[in-house]
Amino acid sequence: MEKERFSLNNEARIGASKSGNPQPIAVGLDIGTTKIVVMIGRKNEYGKLEILGVGKSESLGVNKGVVNNISQTINSIQRALEEAEENSGFKVKDVVVGIAGQHIRSIQHSDYISRSNPDAVIENEDVNELVNQVHKLAMLPGEEIIHVLPQEYKIDGESEIKEPIGMSGGRFEASFHVVVGQATSIRNVVRCVKSAGLELSGITLEPLASADAVLSQEEKEAGVALIDIGGGTTDLAIFKDGIIRHTAVIPFGGNVITKDIKEGCSIIEKQAELLKVRFGSAWPGENKENEIVSIPGLRGREPKEISLKNLSKIINARVVEIIEHVYAEIKAYGHEEPRKKLIAGIVLTGGGSELKHIKQLVEFITGMDTRIGYPNEHLAGDSDTKLSSPLYATAVGLVMESMRNNSRSAVPFAETIQEIKITEPEVVKNQVFEEQLPTTTAPVEEVKEIKVEPVAQAQPKEEAKKATQNRWFMDRFFTKIKDYIENAE
């Protein structure tokens, strides 16, 4: 798979180290069914997101948002990480990772605490106590709470309070949107991230990250449904009065459309994906009967001719099914008249939103105003145009979430190089003496003043042997001299 390069100037790479007050570097990791993206960024002087580096790799170990092959997922993360670090010149330390999948579900829950001093003002500690109490909820076996999102507060019966800090009261309660997922799936994601050499600074539901990237505050106030059509799942997030109201994950995405094309046209998956991207349309009425595309045959076989009208019919059938599933979730929140509650309509994002005429099909099925959501509103003006694609909406949102942590998630490579200093070896004390130190009752100061006499080193065996031979020779020489003198006399 050919790497996708992004034009990043050198000033963007080293600007953080030159600046007197550098902005924290934020890193997001999007683990999708078809792609894995590592994105490194920071805020510029205008408050916009400046992308320093992006790495993208094919996702080989994920199916419908759930990790099903640990080693392949780790390898895919490492490939994307290496590319992002190479493009940016930064070494990544920790990331905010997005999580999705058909195991995700959401519930509505209300809870309260009784304050001992009703006259004291409500502070952050009271809000945290209430949120922590919700985290202790008993879930189904194998489930774990991912997010506890406060919606509205109520103090002593007074409802519709959005900001309780500074108010006073005895009974402090709130309604919460609680996002729950399978603990095993969450642990597998965490294991993959840590095995790839990264620390985890946060986990965020992917539709919430996408919403941060493509929705305006006005749309959240008016009421809007965000539909993120990914490779393995389609995620839904509904906002009203600036508050998250409902989330859902539909276990169908762009991969199901590709599979339908593969089976309906009797071609291989790679050809089906290219057909969908280059010639696919969600609206069959656009194509004429005589519009034909030729697909090369396998191993010398004859090329296969496929009608674009038939191709559009295959795509349309699956997209209609996906949108009807999502619309059923929207109606479950807004009852039978979601158009009156969600004034801003629907925003489509994700790779699936780039399918031709999908906007018109969604408007036809739902009757709601629809637009394509691009993350370029939050990006700096000199950002690469490829990053404005809905394909990168989740990754941009994860970088924005990482910024809220206000941590330095990446550092320039120059700072990671440790200088090796050559120092004089320290004088080692006599080993035998040090082993006897614990048995003495003398104070430490007195022990330090004790001098150890140097121990005479034993001669090596060869030298001792040679000395013995010399002594033996001299003894024999003097013995012979003595015998000669005695005989001469």
C-alpha positions in Angstrom: 0.0 0.0 0.0 1.5 3.3 -1.0 2.1 5.8 1.8 0.1 9.0 1.7 2.4 12.0 2.2 1.4 15.3 3.6 3.3 18.6 2.8 4.6 19.9 6.1 7.1 22.8 6.1 10.2 22.7 8.3 9.0 25.7 10.4 5.9 23.7 11.4 8.2 20.9 12.5 10.5 22.8 14.7 8.3 25.8 15.6 7.5 24.4 19.1 11.1 24.3 20.1 11.8 27.9 18.8 8.8 29.5 20.4 9.3 31.1 23.8 6.0 29.6 25.1 5.4 26.5 23.0 1.9 25.1 22.8 1.5 21.5 24.1 1.8 18.9 21.4 -1.4 16.8 21.1 -1.7 13.3 19.5 -4.8 11.4 18.4 -5.0 7.7 17.4 -7.9 6.6 15.3 -8.1 2.8 15.1 -10.7 2.1 12.4 -11.8 -1.0 10.5 -10.1 0.1 7.2 -7.4 2.5 8.3 -5.4 3.5 11.3 -4.4 7.2 11.6 -1.9 8.8 14.0 -2.2 12.6 13.9 0.1 15.1 15.7 -0.9 18.7 16.1 -1.0 21.9 18.3 -2.8 25.2 18.5 -1.3 28.1 16.5 -1.4 31.7 17.6 -4.9 32.1 16.2 -6.3 29.2 18.2 -6.6 26.9 15.1 -5.3 23.4 14.9 -1.9 23.1 13.2 -1.2 19.6 12.0 2.5 18.8 12.3 2.4 15.2 11.0 0.0 12.4 9.9 0.6 8.7 9.6 -1.8 6.4 7.9 -1.7 2.6 7.5 -4.1 -0.2 6.4 -6.0 -1.7 9.4 -5.5 -5.4 9.3 -6.6 -6.6 12.7 -9.9 -4.8 13.3 -13.4 -5.9 12.3 -16.5 -3.7 12.8 -14.5 -1.5 15.2 -13.4 -4.4 17.4 -9.8 -5.7 17.6 -9.8 -9.4 16.5 -6.0 -9.8 15.9 -3.7 -8.2 18.4 -0.4 -8.6 16.5 -1.7 -7.3 13.2 -3.2 -4.3 15.0 0.0 -3.5 16.8 2.0 -3.7 13.5 -0.5 -1.3 11.8 -0.3 1.2 14.7 3.5 1.1 14.6 3.5 1.7 10.8 1.2 4.7 11.1 3.2 6.0 14.2 6.6 5.8 12.3 5.2 7.7 9.4 3.7 10.4 11.6 6.9 10.8 13.6 9.0 10.9 10.3 6.7 13.6 8.9 6.6 15.8 12.0 10.1 15.4 13.6 8.4 14.6 16.9 8.7 11.5 19.1 5.2 10.5 20.4 4.8 9.6 24.1 1.1 9.3 24.7 -2.1 9.4 22.7 -5.9 9.8 23.0 -7.5 6.8 21.3 -10.9 6.6 19.8 -13.2 3.6 20.5 -16.2 2.3 18.6 -17.8 -1.0 17.6 -21.1 -2.8 17.9 -20.4 -3.6 21.6 -21.0 0.1 22.4 -24.4 1.1 23.9 -25.7 4.1 25.9 -28.2 4.5 28.7 -29.9 7.4 30.5 -29.4 7.6 34.2 -30.3 10.0 37.0 -28.6 10.2 40.4 -28.2 12.6 43.3 -26.2 13.4 46.4 -27.3 15.0 49.7 -25.1 17.8 50.8 -24.3 18.2 54.5 -24.3 22.0 54.3 -27.1 23.3 52.0 -25.9 26.9 52.4 -22.4 26.2 51.1 -21.9 26.9 47.4 -21.6 23.9 45.0 -18.0 23.4 43.8 -16.2 21.1 41.4 -15.7 18.6 44.2 -19.5 18.2 44.5 -19.9 17.6 40.7 -17.0 15.1 40.7 -18.6 13.3 43.7 -21.8 12.9 41.7 -20.1 11.7 38.6 -18.0 9.2 40.5 -21.1 7.9 42.1 -22.5 7.1 38.6 -19.2 5.3 37.8 -20.1 2.8 40.5 -23.2 1.7 38.7 -23.6 -2.1 38.4 -23.3 -3.0 34.7 -24.1 -6.2 32.9 -21.4 -8.9 33.2 -18.3 -8.0 31.1 -19.3 -4.4 30.6 -17.5 -1.2 31.6 -18.4 2.5 31.7 -16.5 4.6 29.1 -18.1 8.0 29.6 -20.4 9.6 32.1 -21.7 12.8 30.4 -23.8 15.2 32.5 -26.8 16.6 30.7 -28.9 18.7 33.1 -28.6 19.4 36.8 -31.3 19.9 39.4 -30.9 21.6 42.8 -33.7 21.2 45.4 -36.2 20.5 42.7 -35.2 23.4 40.5 -34.5 21.8 37.1 -32.9 22.8 33.7 -29.7 24.0 35.3 -26.7 23.8 33.0 -24.0 25.3 35.3 -24.5 24.4 39.0 -21.1 25.8 40.2 -21.6 28.7 42.6 -25.2 27.8 43.5 -26.3 26.4 46.8 -28.7 23.7 47.9 -29.1 20.4 49.8 -30.3 17.9 47.2 -28.0 18.0 44.2 -29.0 15.7 41.3 -28.4 15.4 37.6 -29.3 13.3 34.5 -26.5 11.6 32.7 -25.8 10.0 29.4 -23.7 6.9 30.2 -21.7 5.2 27.4 -21.0 1.5 28.1 -18.8 -1.0 26.2 -17.4 -4.5 26.6 -14.5 -4.6 29.0 -12.6 -7.2 26.9 -12.8 -5.0 23.7 -11.6 -2.0 25.6 -8.7 -3.9 27.2 -7.6 -5.2 23.8 -7.4 -1.7 22.5 -5.4 -0.6 25.5 -3.1 -3.6 25.1 -2.4 -2.8 21.4 -1.6 0.8 22.2 0.8 0.0 25.0 2.4 -2.9 23.0 3.1 -0.4 20.2 5.2 1.6 22.7 2.7 4.3 23.6 1.0 5.5 26.8 -2.7 6.1 26.9 -3.8 9.5 28.0 -7.5 9.0 27.3 -10.3 7.0 25.6 -13.0 8.8 23.6 -16.1 7.5 21.9 -15.4 8.1 18.2 -18.7 9.8 17.3 -18.1 12.4 20.1 -14.6 13.1 18.6 -16.1 13.5 15.1 -18.8 15.8 16.5 -16.1 18.1 18.0 -14.4 18.3 14.6 -17.3 19.0 12.3 -20.2 20.5 14.3 -20.6 24.1 15.3 -21.9 25.2 18.7 -25.0 26.7 17.0 -25.9 23.3 15.4 -25.6 21.6 18.8 -27.9 24.2 20.4 -30.5 24.0 17.6 -30.4 20.1 17.5 -28.4 18.0 15.1 -27.8 14.4 14.3 -24.2 13.5 13.3 -23.9 10.3 11.2 -20.3 9.1 10.9 -20.2 6.4 8.2 -16.9 4.5 8.7 -15.5 1.3 7.2 -17.0 -1.1 9.7 -19.7 0.8 11.6 -21.9 3.8 11.3 -21.9 6.0 14.4 -24.7 8.3 15.5 -24.5 11.2 18.0 -27.5 13.5 18.7 -27.1 16.9 20.2 -29.8 19.3 21.5 -29.5 22.5 23.6 -25.7 22.1 23.4 -25.9 18.7 25.2 -25.3 15.2 24.0 -28.6 13.4 24.1 -28.2 10.0 22.4 -25.4 7.9 20.9 -25.6 4.6 18.9 -23.4 2.3 16.8 -24.9 0.6 13.7 -22.8 -2.5 12.8 -22.8 -1.6 9.0 -20.4 0.6 7.1 -18.5 1.0 3.9 -17.0 -2.5 4.0 -20.5 -4.0 3.7 -21.1 -2.0 0.5 -17.8 -3.2 -0.9 -18.7 -6.8 -0.1 -22.1 -6.4 -1.8 -20.3 -5.1 -5.0 -17.8 -7.9 -4.9 -20.5 -10.6 -4.7 -23.0 -8.9 -7.0 -20.5 -8.3 -9.8 -18.3 -11.4 -9.2 -15.1 -9.5 -8.9 -12.3 -9.4 -6.3 -12.5 -7.1 -3.3 -9.8 -4.7 -4.4 -11.6 -4.1 -7.7 -14.9 -3.7 -5.8 -13.4 -0.9 -3.6 -12.0 0.9 -6.7 -15.4 0.7 -8.4 -17.2 2.1 -5.4 -14.8 5.0 -5.0 -14.4 6.0 -8.6 -17.8 5.2 -10.2 -20.1 4.4 -7.3 -23.3 6.4 -6.7 -26.0 6.1 -4.1 -28.6 7.3 -6.6 -29.4 4.8 -9.4 -31.5 7.3 -11.5 -28.3 9.2 -12.4 -26.8 6.5 -14.6 -27.9 5.4 -18.0 -28.2 1.8 -19.2 -25.4 2.1 -21.7 -22.8 3.3 -19.3 -20.3 0.5 -18.9 -17.0 0.1 -17.1 -14.6 -2.7 -18.0 -12.8 -4.6 -15.3 -9.5 -6.5 -16.2 -9.9 -10.3 -16.1 -7.8 -12.5 -13.8 -4.8 -14.4 -15.2 -5.4 -13.8 -18.9 -9.2 -14.1 -18.7 -11.5 -11.8 -20.7 -12.3 -8.4 -19.2 -15.6 -8.1 -17.4 -18.1 -5.4 -18.3 -20.2 -3.9 -15.5 -23.1 -1.6 -15.9 -22.9 1.5 -13.8 -26.6 1.5 -13.3 -26.5 -2.0 -11.8 -23.5 -0.9 -9.7 -25.6 2.1 -8.3 -28.5 -0.2 -7.6 -26.3 -2.5 -5.5 -24.9 0.5 -3.6 -28.3 2.1 -3.2 -29.9 -1.0 -1.6 -27.2 -1.2 1.1 -27.0 2.5 1.8 -30.8 2.7 2.2 -30.7 -0.1 4.8 -27.9 1.7 6.7 -29.8 5.0 6.7 -33.1 3.4 7.7 -31.3 1.8 10.7 -29.9 5.2 11.7 -33.2 7.0 11.2 -34.9 4.5 13.5 -32.4 5.5 16.2 -33.1 9.2 15.5 -36.9 8.7 15.7 -36.4 6.8 19.0 -35.0 10.0 20.4 -37.2 12.5 18.6 -40.3 10.3 18.5 -42.1 10.5 15.2 -41.2 14.1 14.4 -37.4 14.4 14.7 -37.4 17.3 12.2 -39.1 19.6 14.7 -36.6 18.7 17.5 -33.5 18.7 15.3 -33.6 22.0 13.5 -30.1 21.7 12.2 -30.9 18.4 10.5 -28.3 15.8 9.8 -24.5 16.1 9.3 -22.7 13.3 7.4 -19.0 12.6 7.9 -16.6 9.7 7.7 -15.2 8.1 4.6 -18.6 6.8 3.6 -20.0 10.3 3.3 -17.8 10.9 0.2 -20.0 8.5 -1.7 -21.6 10.3 -4.6 -25.2 11.5 -4.1 -25.4 10.1 -0.6 -26.5 13.5 0.7 -29.5 13.6 -1.6 -30.5 10.0 -0.6 -30.4 10.8 3.1 -32.6 13.9 2.5 -35.0 11.8 0.5 -35.3 9.0 3.2 -35.4 11.3 6.3 -36.9 14.5 5.0 -34.3 16.4 7.0 -31.8 19.0 5.9 -28.4 17.3 5.3 -24.9 18.5 4.8 -21.4 16.9 4.6 -19.3 17.6 7.6 -15.7 18.7 7.0 -13.1 19.3 9.8 -11.6 22.3 8.0 -13.3 24.8 10.3 -10.9 24.0 13.1 -7.8 23.6 11.0 -5.2 26.2 10.3 -5.4 27.9 6.9 -2.1 26.4 5.6 -3.1 22.8 6.4 -2.9 20.2 3.7 -6.2 20.0 1.7 -6.3 16.2 2.2 -6.8 16.7 5.9 -10.1 18.6 5.2 -11.6 15.3 4.0 -14.4 13.8 6.2 -12.1 10.7 6.3 -10.0 12.5 8.9 -12.8 14.0 11.0 -12.4 11.5 13.9 -8.6 11.9 14.0 -8.9 15.7 14.1 -11.5 15.4 17.0 -9.1 13.1 18.9 -6.3 15.6 18.6 -8.7 18.3 19.9 -9.5 16.0 22.9 -5.8 15.5 23.5 -5.4 19.3 23.6 -7.8 19.5 26.5 -5.5 17.3 28.6 -2.9 20.1 28.2 -0.1 17.6 28.2 3.0 17.3 26.1 2.2 14.2 24.2 5.2 14.4 21.8 8.7 16.0 22.0 11.2 16.9 19.3 13.6 14.0 18.5 16.5 16.3 19.5 15.3 16.3 23.1 15.1 12.5 23.2 18.9 12.1 22.4 20.8 11.6 25.7 24.4 12.8 25.8 26.8 10.2 27.0 29.2 11.6 29.5 32.6 9.8 30.2 33.4 10.1 33.9 36.3 8.9 36.0 35.6 5.6 37.7 34.8 5.9 41.3 37.2 4.4 43.9 35.7 1.1 45.1 36.2 0.4 48.8 37.5 -2.9 50.0 34.7 -5.4 49.4 35.4 -7.5 52.5 35.5 -4.5 54.7 32.1 -3.2 53.4 30.5 -6.6 54.0 31.5 -6.3 57.7 30.2 -2.8 58.1 26.6 -3.8 59.2 28.0 -5.8 62.2 29.8 -2.9 63.8 28.1 -0.7 66.4 30.3 2.3 65.6 28.6 5.5 64.2 28.7 6.0 60.5 31.1 9.0 60.9 33.6 6.9 62.8 33.4 4.1 60.3 34.2 6.5 57.4 37.5 7.5 59.1 38.8 3.9 59.4 41.6 3.4 57.0 42.0 0.1 55.2 45.6 -1.0 54.6 46.2 -2.2 51.1 46.3 -6.0 50.8 49.4 -7.5 49.2 48.4 -9.1 46.0 49.5 -12.7 45.4 52.0 -13.4 42.7 50.6 -15.0 39.6 51.2 -18.8 39.3 53.7 -18.4 36.4 55.9 -16.0 38.3 55.8 -18.1 41.5 56.8 -21.2 39.4 59.7 -19.3 37.8 61.0 -18.0 41.2 60.9 -21.6 42.5 63.0 -22.8 39.6 65.6 -20.1 40.1 66.0 -20.9 43.7 66.5 -24.7 42.9 69.1 -23.8 40.3 71.2 -21.6 42.7 71.0 -24.2 45.4 72.4 -26.9 43.1 75.2 -24.5 41.9 76.4 -23.7 45.4 76.3 -27.3 46.4 78.6 -28.3 43.4 81.0 -25.5 44.3 81.2 -26.7 47.9 81.8 -30.3 46.8 84.6 -29.2 44.4 86.5 -27.2 47.1 86.2 -30.1 49.6 87.6 -32.6 47.0 90.5 -30.2 46.1 91.6 -30.1 49.6 
